[in-house]
Amino acid sequence: FCRLSGDEFAILIPNASEQGVQVLALRIEQAIAQLKFDLNGQKAGVIASFGSALFPDHGKTGKELSAHAEAAISLARQGARKS
């Protein structure tokens, strides 16, 4: 697990399957949805968007995998804005 930038994080999972990644993303999303805050009387929460890249299907180098994951996150964020 590492922080890539202000609001982007990466989790490296050895020998991950697409289904395994989806299950983990759902569990993380459910945990994040439980975070609720009261900011001077205003209710606030946290949302997350997920993108994934699997080796070697989506790239064989860190750069290729990162680019694929970034594209997946961008698509997820576009879908979240439409909801």
DSSP file (Angstrom, degrees, kcal/mol; ACC not computed):
  #  RESIDUE AA STRUCTURE BP1 BP2  ACC     N-H-->O    O-->H-N    N-H-->O    O-->H-N    TCO  KAPPA ALPHA  PHI   PSI    X-CA   Y-CA   Z-CA
    1    1 A F              0   0    0      0, 0.0     2,-0.3     0, 0.0    10,-0.2   0.000 360.0 360.0 360.0 131.7    0.0    0.0    0.0
    2    2 A C  E     -A   10   0A   0      8,-2.4     8,-3.0     0, 0.0     2,-0.5  -0.994 360.0-114.4-152.0 157.1    1.4    3.4   -0.9
    3    3 A R  E     -A    9   0A   0     -2,-0.3     6,-0.3     6,-0.2     3,-0.1  -0.811  23.8-177.8 -92.4 126.4    0.2    7.0   -1.5
    4    4 A L  E     -     0   0A   0      4,-2.9     2,-0.2    -2,-0.5     5,-0.2   0.840  66.4 -25.3 -90.9 -39.8    0.8    8.1   -5.1
    5    5 A S  E >  S-A    8   0A   0      3,-1.6     3,-0.9     0, 0.0    -1,-0.3  -0.836  93.8 -53.5-156.0-168.6   -0.4   11.7   -4.7
    6    6 A G  T 3  S+     0   0    0      1,-0.3     3,-0.0    -2,-0.2    -3,-0.0   0.838 133.4   6.9 -48.1 -45.4   -2.8   13.8   -2.6
    7    7 A D  T 3  S+     0   0    0      2,-0.0     2,-0.4    -4,-0.0    -1,-0.3   0.095 111.1  93.5-128.9  23.6   -5.8   11.6   -3.1
    8    8 A E  E <   +A    5   0A   0     -3,-0.9    -4,-2.9     2,-0.0    -3,-1.6  -0.971  45.0 176.5-124.5 133.4   -4.5    8.5   -5.0
    9    9 A F  E     -A    3   0A   0     -2,-0.4     2,-0.4    -6,-0.3    -6,-0.2  -0.903  14.1-149.0-130.0 156.8   -3.2    5.3   -3.4
   10   10 A A  E     -A    2   0A   0     -8,-3.0    -8,-2.4    -2,-0.3     2,-0.5  -0.973   3.5-164.2-128.2 143.8   -2.0    2.0   -4.8
   11   11 A I        -     0   0    0     -2,-0.4     2,-0.6   -10,-0.2    -2,-0.0  -0.992  10.4-154.1-125.3 122.3   -2.2   -1.5   -3.5
   12   12 A L        -     0   0    0     -2,-0.5    -2,-0.0     2,-0.0     0, 0.0  -0.862  12.6-174.0 -98.2 124.5    0.1   -4.1   -4.9
   13   13 A I    >   -     0   0    0     -2,-0.6     3,-1.2     3,-0.0     8,-0.0  -0.948  20.9-132.3-122.8 110.2   -1.3   -7.6   -4.6
   14   14 A P  T 3  S-     0   0    0      0, 0.0    -2,-0.0     0, 0.0     0, 0.0  -0.356  87.2  -0.5 -61.7 137.5    0.9  -10.5   -5.7
   15   15 A N  T 3  S+     0   0    0      1,-0.2     2,-0.1    -2,-0.0    39,-0.0   0.812  91.3 174.2  55.5  36.9   -0.8  -13.1   -8.0
   16   16 A A    <   -     0   0    0     -3,-1.2     2,-0.3     4,-0.0    -1,-0.2  -0.432  21.0-147.4 -75.9 146.6   -4.1  -11.2   -7.9
   17   17 A S     >  -     0   0    0     -2,-0.1     4,-2.3     1,-0.1     5,-0.2  -0.731  26.8-113.0-104.1 161.7   -7.1  -12.2  -10.0
   18   18 A E  H  > S+     0   0    0     -2,-0.3     4,-2.2     1,-0.2     5,-0.1   0.911 119.8  49.6 -60.1 -41.9   -9.6   -9.8  -11.5
   19   19 A Q  H  > S+     0   0    0      1,-0.2     4,-2.3     2,-0.2    -1,-0.2   0.911 109.6  51.3 -64.1 -42.1  -12.3  -11.2   -9.2
   20   20 A G  H  > S+     0   0    0      1,-0.2     4,-2.3     2,-0.2    -1,-0.2   0.890 109.9  49.5 -62.0 -40.0  -10.0  -10.9   -6.2
   21   21 A V  H  X S+     0   0    0     -4,-2.3     4,-2.8     2,-0.2    -1,-0.2   0.906 110.3  51.0 -65.5 -41.8   -9.3   -7.3   -7.0
   22   22 A Q  H  X S+     0   0    0     -4,-2.2     4,-2.2     2,-0.2    -2,-0.2   0.901 110.3  49.1 -62.7 -41.3  -13.0   -6.6   -7.4
   23   23 A V  H  X S+     0   0    0     -4,-2.3     4,-2.2     2,-0.2    -2,-0.2   0.928 112.8  47.2 -64.2 -45.2  -13.8   -8.2   -4.0
   24   24 A L  H  X S+     0   0    0     -4,-2.3     4,-2.5     1,-0.2     5,-0.2   0.922 111.0  51.3 -63.1 -44.3  -11.1   -6.2   -2.3
   25   25 A A  H  X S+     0   0    0     -4,-2.8     4,-2.7     1,-0.2    -1,-0.2   0.901 110.2  49.8 -60.3 -41.1  -12.2   -2.9   -3.9
   26   26 A L  H  X S+     0   0    0     -4,-2.2     4,-2.5     2,-0.2    -1,-0.2   0.910 110.5  49.7 -64.1 -42.4  -15.8   -3.6   -2.8
   27   27 A R  H  X S+     0   0    0     -4,-2.2     4,-2.0     2,-0.2    -2,-0.2   0.910 113.4  46.1 -63.5 -41.8  -14.7   -4.2    0.8
   28   28 A I  H  X S+     0   0    0     -4,-2.5     4,-2.6     2,-0.2     5,-0.2   0.925 111.8  51.7 -66.3 -43.7  -12.6   -1.0    0.8
   29   29 A E  H  X S+     0   0    0     -4,-2.7     4,-2.2     1,-0.2    -2,-0.2   0.904 110.0  49.2 -59.3 -42.5  -15.5    0.9   -0.7
   30   30 A Q  H  X S+     0   0    0     -4,-2.5     4,-0.7     2,-0.2    -1,-0.2   0.888 111.6  48.9 -64.9 -39.6  -17.9   -0.4    2.0
   31   31 A A  H >< S+     0   0    0     -4,-2.0     3,-0.7     1,-0.2     4,-0.3   0.910 111.7  48.8 -66.4 -41.7  -15.4    0.5    4.8
   32   32 A I  H >< S+     0   0    0     -4,-2.6     3,-1.7     1,-0.2    14,-0.4   0.875 103.7  60.7 -65.6 -37.2  -14.9    4.0    3.4
   33   33 A A  H 3< S+     0   0    0     -4,-2.2    -1,-0.2     1,-0.3    -2,-0.2   0.745  96.1  62.7 -63.1 -22.3  -18.7    4.5    3.1
   34   34 A Q  T << S+     0   0    0     -4,-0.7     2,-0.6    -3,-0.7    -1,-0.3   0.656  78.6 102.4 -76.0 -15.6  -18.9    4.0    6.9
   35   35 A L    <   +     0   0    0     -3,-1.7    11,-0.7    -4,-0.3     2,-0.4  -0.593  49.6 171.2 -74.6 115.4  -16.8    7.1    7.5
   36   36 A K  E     -B   45   0B   0     -2,-0.6     2,-0.3     9,-0.2     9,-0.2  -0.968   9.9-169.6-127.0 142.5  -19.1   10.0    8.5
   37   37 A F  E     -B   44   0B   0      7,-2.9     7,-2.4    -2,-0.4     2,-0.6  -0.940  19.0-145.8-132.1 151.6  -18.1   13.4    9.8
   38   38 A D  E     -B   43   0B   0     -2,-0.3     2,-0.8     5,-0.2     5,-0.2  -0.967  16.8-172.9-116.2 112.1  -19.8   16.3   11.4
   39   39 A L  E >  S-B   42   0B   0      3,-3.2     3,-1.6    -2,-0.6    -2,-0.0  -0.825  74.0 -43.1-109.4  92.5  -18.2   19.6   10.3
   40   40 A N  T 3  S-     0   0    0     -2,-0.8    -1,-0.2     1,-0.3     3,-0.1   0.907 124.1 -38.7  51.9  46.9  -19.7   22.4   12.3
   41   41 A G  T 3  S+     0   0    0      1,-0.3     2,-0.5     0, 0.0    -1,-0.3   0.303 116.2 114.5  89.9  -9.7  -23.2   20.9   11.8
   42   42 A Q  E <   -B   39   0B   0     -3,-1.6    -3,-3.2     2,-0.0     2,-0.3  -0.826  63.5-132.9 -95.5 130.4  -22.7   19.9    8.2
   43   43 A K  E     +B   38   0B   0     -2,-0.5     2,-0.3    -5,-0.2    -5,-0.2  -0.647  31.0 177.7 -81.0 136.2  -22.7   16.1    7.5
   44   44 A A  E     +B   37   0B   0     -7,-2.4    -7,-2.9    -2,-0.3     2,-0.2  -0.966   8.4 177.5-138.6 153.8  -19.9   14.9    5.4
   45   45 A G  E     -B   36   0B   0     -2,-0.3     2,-0.4    -9,-0.2    -9,-0.2  -0.787  25.8-110.2-141.6-174.5  -18.7   11.6    4.0
   46   46 A V        -     0   0    0    -11,-0.7     2,-0.3   -14,-0.4   -11,-0.1  -0.967  22.6-169.9-126.6 139.2  -16.1   10.1    1.8
   47   47 A I        -     0   0    0     -2,-0.4     2,-0.3     2,-0.0   -18,-0.0  -0.892   7.2-159.3-122.7 159.8  -16.4    8.5   -1.6
   48   48 A A        -     0   0    0     -2,-0.3     2,-0.4   -19,-0.1   -15,-0.0  -0.985   8.7-153.8-139.5 148.5  -13.8    6.5   -3.5
   49   49 A S        -     0   0    0     -2,-0.3     2,-0.4     2,-0.0    24,-0.1  -0.954  17.9-154.4-118.7 143.1  -13.2    5.5   -7.2
   50   50 A F        +     0   0    0     -2,-0.4     2,-0.3    22,-0.1    26,-0.1  -0.923  16.0 174.8-123.3 143.3  -11.2    2.5   -8.1
   51   51 A G        -     0   0    0     -2,-0.4     2,-0.3    25,-0.1    18,-0.1  -0.978  13.0-163.2-137.5 150.8   -9.2    1.4  -11.1
   52   52 A S        -     0   0    0     -2,-0.3     2,-0.3    16,-0.2    20,-0.1  -0.942  13.2-167.8-136.9 158.5   -7.1   -1.7  -11.5
   53   53 A A        -     0   0    0     -2,-0.3     2,-0.4    19,-0.0    12,-0.1  -0.979  13.7-153.6-143.5 131.3   -4.4   -3.1  -13.7
   54   54 A L     >  -     0   0    0     -2,-0.3     4,-3.3   -39,-0.0     5,-0.4  -0.899  27.4 -98.1-111.9 134.3   -3.3   -6.7  -13.8
   55   55 A F  T  4 S+     0   0    0     -2,-0.4     5,-0.1     1,-0.3   -40,-0.0  -0.738  99.1   0.8 -84.8 135.1    0.1   -8.0  -14.7
   56   56 A P  T >4 S+     0   0    0      0, 0.0     3,-0.8     0, 0.0    -1,-0.3  -0.957 124.1  64.3 -96.4   4.3    0.8   -9.0  -17.5
   57   57 A D  T 34 S+     0   0    0      1,-0.2    -2,-0.2     3,-0.1     3,-0.1   0.858 116.6  28.7 -57.9 -39.0   -2.7   -8.5  -19.1
   58   58 A H  T 3< S-     0   0    0     -4,-3.3    -1,-0.2     1,-0.4    10,-0.2   0.305 135.3 -27.7-109.0   7.1   -2.6   -4.7  -18.8
   59   59 A G    <   -     0   0    0     -3,-0.8    -1,-0.4    -5,-0.4     3,-0.0  -0.685  38.2-137.9 153.8 154.5    1.1   -4.1  -18.9
   60   60 A K  S    S+     0   0    0     -2,-0.2     2,-0.3    -5,-0.1    -1,-0.1   0.441  86.0  57.2-113.0  -4.1    4.5   -5.7  -18.2
   61   61 A T  S  > S-     0   0    0      1,-0.1     4,-2.7    -5,-0.1     5,-0.2  -0.863  86.6-114.6-122.8 160.4    6.2   -2.6  -16.7
   62   62 A G  H  > S+     0   0    0     -2,-0.3     4,-2.6     1,-0.2     5,-0.2   0.888 117.9  53.5 -57.7 -39.0    5.3   -0.4  -13.8
   63   63 A K  H  > S+     0   0    0      2,-0.2     4,-2.2     1,-0.2    -1,-0.2   0.915 110.4  45.8 -64.0 -44.2    4.8    2.5  -16.3
   64   64 A E  H  > S+     0   0    0      2,-0.2     4,-2.2     1,-0.2    -2,-0.2   0.918 114.7  47.4 -65.6 -43.8    2.4    0.5  -18.4
   65   65 A L  H  X S+     0   0    0     -4,-2.7     4,-2.5     1,-0.2    -2,-0.2   0.902 111.9  50.5 -65.1 -40.3    0.4   -0.8  -15.4
   66   66 A S  H  X S+     0   0    0     -4,-2.6     4,-2.6    -5,-0.2    -2,-0.2   0.919 110.1  49.8 -63.3 -43.8    0.3    2.7  -13.9
   67   67 A A  H  X S+     0   0    0     -4,-2.2     4,-2.1     2,-0.2    -2,-0.2   0.905 112.1  48.3 -62.4 -41.4   -1.0    4.2  -17.1
   68   68 A H  H  X S+     0   0    0     -4,-2.2     4,-2.2   -10,-0.2    -2,-0.2   0.924 112.2  48.3 -65.5 -44.2   -3.7    1.5  -17.4
   69   69 A A  H  X S+     0   0    0     -4,-2.5     4,-2.5     1,-0.2    -2,-0.2   0.898 109.9  52.9 -63.7 -40.3   -4.8    2.0  -13.7
   70   70 A E  H  X S+     0   0    0     -4,-2.6     4,-2.3     1,-0.2    -1,-0.2   0.913 109.6  48.7 -60.7 -43.3   -4.9    5.8  -14.2
   71   71 A A  H  X S+     0   0    0     -4,-2.1     4,-2.1     2,-0.2    -1,-0.2   0.900 111.3  50.1 -63.5 -40.4   -7.2    5.3  -17.3
   72   72 A A  H  X S+     0   0    0     -4,-2.2     4,-2.2     2,-0.2    -2,-0.2   0.894 110.6  49.2 -65.3 -40.2   -9.4    2.9  -15.3
   73   73 A I  H  X S+     0   0    0     -4,-2.5     4,-2.6     2,-0.2    -2,-0.2   0.906 108.6  53.7 -65.0 -41.3   -9.7    5.4  -12.4
   74   74 A S  H  X S+     0   0    0     -4,-2.3     4,-2.0     1,-0.2    -2,-0.2   0.915 109.9  47.1 -60.1 -43.9  -10.6    8.2  -14.8
   75   75 A L  H  X S+     0   0    0     -4,-2.1     4,-2.1     2,-0.2    -1,-0.2   0.900 111.5  51.5 -64.2 -40.4  -13.4    6.1  -16.2
   76   76 A A  H  X S+     0   0    0     -4,-2.2     4,-2.1     1,-0.2    -2,-0.2   0.910 109.7  49.5 -63.6 -41.4  -14.6    5.2  -12.7
   77   77 A R  H  X S+     0   0    0     -4,-2.6     4,-1.9     2,-0.2    -1,-0.2   0.877 108.4  52.9 -66.4 -37.4  -14.7    8.9  -11.8
   78   78 A Q  H  X S+     0   0    0     -4,-2.0     4,-1.1     1,-0.2    -1,-0.2   0.907 110.3  48.4 -63.5 -40.8  -16.6    9.8  -14.9
   79   79 A G  H  X S+     0   0    0     -4,-2.1     4,-0.9     1,-0.2     3,-0.2   0.877 108.9  53.5 -65.4 -38.1  -19.2    7.2  -14.0
   80   80 A A  H  < S+     0   0    0     -4,-2.1     3,-0.5     1,-0.2    -1,-0.2   0.861 105.1  54.4 -65.9 -35.8  -19.4    8.5  -10.4
   81   81 A R  H  < S+     0   0    0     -4,-1.9    -1,-0.2     1,-0.2    -2,-0.2   0.809 105.1  54.0 -68.2 -29.1  -20.1   12.0  -11.6
   82   82 A K  H  <        0   0    0     -4,-1.1    -1,-0.2     1,-0.2    -2,-0.2   0.726 360.0 360.0 -76.8 -21.5  -23.1   10.8  -13.7
   83   83 A S     <        0   0    0     -4,-0.9    -1,-0.2    -3,-0.5    -2,-0.2   0.481 360.0 360.0 -75.9 360.0  -24.7    9.1  -10.6
